[in-house]
Amino acid sequence: MGKNNFFSGAVTSVLYENDDFRILRIYVDGDSRKLPVAVKGNFPAQNVQIGSWIAFEGRWKDNKQYGKQLEVVRSPVPVNDWTDERVDNALMANGVGPSVRFGLRRTAKQEGSTLFDLMESGDLSGVKGLDAFSQTHTITRWKSLRVHLDAASFMADVGLSSSVVSKIWKTFGTELEDVVTKDPWVLVRVAGVTFKEADSIAIRLGVPLTNPGRIRGAVLAAVQETIREGHVFATTNQVVHWVHKTMPGKTKVASKDIAEAIKFLIDKKSLMLDRGTKPGVSALYDSWHMGLEEECAQELAARMKRGVDVKYLRKHYAKVGDRVRDAEARGEDLEAL
């Protein structure tokens, strides 16, 4: 089995794709042969298509049917060595045209710097023929690429699986790193991240467990866990019990702090509160289950208004039709069936 190495390059074709898994052909940066290479693996949080630029950790494997190909071990990964070729190809994949890239390379050479250092400086005023609008566009595309790559790499670095990384990316996008470093327990909103995993991520990031977000994460996890157990909603008593069980300590989490966390999550639309379920009960739903409950209730109410289509039942359901005939013989109310 080959050694894991860093690779990057531009996608020339997409041979197969299913969710995050893809089989691609790419031109590998630094490969003097300039021949497309087959690559297969998961590419979470990345818009992989023809012309896009990707970075990953992988290893060479010999496939009996398809020959030598690259197998992705981890992606995305941070780029530690931004060669001029990598910068140029990344800019091309992000909408920076050939004439602009030529001007950037020429300017970097004249100034005795690398293309990476020129882009990181944020000052392209020395690039001949590049007007203010083009300078702004080019710098914006570069910063967008860097933010995307850094944020996506951050998720992989904290130990999340590729499938969970994709879900998190769809929820938070490029703001992910800033959001998670302040409150890792927001990840509980995403299917596949447990409260304990959020705790572990917080510890790895050095976020104190006294952070108010931890109680909010526990409350949200309590509602999700109660629903997973088969309940339609969670009561406030169930939430308080779950939080106390999950966050043990010398002193219990104060009911006031749990109430504030519930209010915060309701204000942010992460939870829904229904006091009309039954007297004395405050029902807590996540937004998806609340919508499902309302939809089912509306459908049930509509069906109750339609009554029984006896002819339909007799035609399509023989057993039910027998029940109808028996009920008619006994003089029963068919609407009560």
Rosetta blueprint (number, residue, H / E / L):
1 M L
2 G L
3 K L
4 N L
5 N E
6 F E
7 F E
8 S E
9 G E
10 A E
11 V E
12 T E
13 S E
14 V E
15 L E
16 Y E
17 E E
18 N E
19 D L
20 D L
21 F E
22 R E
23 I E
24 L E
25 R E
26 I E
27 Y E
28 V E
29 D L
30 G L
31 D L
32 S L
33 R L
34 K L
35 L L
36 P L
37 V E
38 A E
39 V E
40 K E
41 G E
42 N E
43 F L
44 P L
45 A L
46 Q L
47 N L
48 V L
49 Q L
50 I L
51 G L
52 S L
53 W E
54 I E
55 A E
56 F E
57 E E
58 G E
59 R E
60 W E
61 K E
62 D E
63 N E
64 K L
65 Q L
66 Y L
67 G E
68 K E
69 Q E
70 L E
71 E E
72 V E
73 V E
74 R E
75 S L
76 P L
77 V L
78 P L
79 V L
80 N L
81 D L
82 W L
83 T L
84 D H
85 E H
86 R H
87 V H
88 D H
89 N H
90 A H
91 L H
92 M H
93 A H
94 N L
95 G L
96 V L
97 G L
98 P H
99 S H
100 V H
101 R H
102 F H
103 G H
104 L H
105 R H
106 R H
107 T H
108 A H
109 K H
110 Q H
111 E H
112 G L
113 S L
114 T L
115 L H
116 F H
117 D H
118 L H
119 M H
120 E H
121 S H
122 G L
123 D L
124 L L
125 S L
126 G L
127 V L
128 K L
129 G L
130 L L
131 D L
132 A H
133 F H
134 S H
135 Q H
136 T H
137 H H
138 T H
139 I H
140 T H
141 R H
142 W H
143 K H
144 S H
145 L H
146 R H
147 V H
148 H H
149 L H
150 D H
151 A H
152 A H
153 S H
154 F H
155 M H
156 A H
157 D H
158 V L
159 G L
160 L L
161 S L
162 S H
163 S H
164 V H
165 V H
166 S H
167 K H
168 I H
169 W H
170 K H
171 T H
172 F H
173 G H
174 T H
175 E H
176 L H
177 E H
178 D H
179 V H
180 V H
181 T H
182 K H
183 D L
184 P H
185 W H
186 V H
187 L H
188 V H
189 R H
190 V L
191 A L
192 G L
193 V L
194 T L
195 F H
196 K H
197 E H
198 A H
199 D H
200 S H
201 I H
202 A H
203 I H
204 R H
205 L H
206 G L
207 V L
208 P L
209 L L
210 T L
211 N L
212 P H
213 G H
214 R H
215 I H
216 R H
217 G H
218 A H
219 V H
220 L H
221 A H
222 A H
223 V H
224 Q H
225 E H
226 T H
227 I H
228 R H
229 E L
230 G L
231 H L
232 V L
233 F L
234 A E
235 T E
236 T H
237 N H
238 Q H
239 V H
240 V H
241 H H
242 W H
243 V H
244 H H
245 K H
246 T H
247 M L
248 P L
249 G L
250 K L
251 T L
252 K L
253 V L
254 A L
255 S H
256 K H
257 D H
258 I H
259 A H
260 E H
261 A H
262 I H
263 K H
264 F H
265 L H
266 I H
267 D H
268 K L
269 K L
270 S L
271 L E
272 M E
273 L E
274 D E
275 R L
276 G L
277 T L
278 K L
279 P L
280 G L
281 V L
282 S L
283 A E
284 L E
285 Y E
286 D E
287 S H
288 W H
289 H H
290 M H
291 G H
292 L H
293 E H
294 E H
295 E H
296 C H
297 A H
298 Q H
299 E H
300 L H
301 A H
302 A H
303 R H
304 M H
305 K H
306 R H
307 G L
308 V L
309 D L
310 V H
311 K H
312 Y H
313 L H
314 R H
315 K H
316 H H
317 Y L
318 A H
319 K H
320 V H
321 G H
322 D H
323 R H
324 V H
325 R H
326 D H
327 A H
328 E H
329 A H
330 R H
331 G L
332 E L
333 D L
334 L H
335 E H
336 A H
337 L L
